[in-house]
Amino acid sequence: MDKKQLIPLVIWGFFLSIAFILWRLFDNIFYLFNFAYIGTCLALGIFLYIRKVKYARNVVQAAIGLYMLIYLGILSNENMQIEGFWYFLFLGVFQAAVIHFVVAKIFGPLLFGRGFCGYACWTAMVLDLLPYKTPQNPRKQFRYIPYILFVISFLFVSILFLLRIPNIESIMFWSFIVGNIAYYICGISLAYLLKDNRAFCKYICPVTVFLRPPSRFAFIRVKNDTERVVICK
């Protein structure tokens, strides 16, 4: 079997293992269905993408992104953004956004790199539908912005806990709603301004602070074949 054909099986096995472990650890059947669903969507999408099926990745983005945005975020009232990660971390509970970040954005990238960004992110799900799939301009050097937003998100949640602000759960929910609206507005505006669908991901998204270090050592990642790249080196 070709190495590429093994990738969907590895991803599927990884998520099924997570699903089973969390189900048995917390005695909650939700984790079994949640990660089995995400893993199955990812594996199927990657398999179809390898087979060059048109719109395969977009379909998977919608299947996972809308599930996390609408069901987990809005209907289940869980902040799946970085503020939600800090919130549950400060509560001292290993659930919701903490599990999501650990699997998709902290340790998971050691296996599949920035796979979350390509196949599961509900912000990129919309941005990838815009017309600038190939960047029109050289990449700009704005790498400090994600770190600023990363610190701001941490301080925002820290202040809520330090001041013992009442109804923090409600604040987390509305910060998720407002944050996503801001992300979409900023992402779409930057895409048209810089003629690059992923400009937001490159220059703004604070999640990249988590993703960058493990992605450098990812088992599954884009690699440069120096024997084939002969013009630009």
Helices and strands as residue ranges (DSSP letters): H 3-26, H 29-50, H 56-66, I 67-75, H 82-91, H 97-101, I 102-106, H 109-112, H 115-119, H 122-127, H 144-162, H 168-194, H 199-203, H 208-215
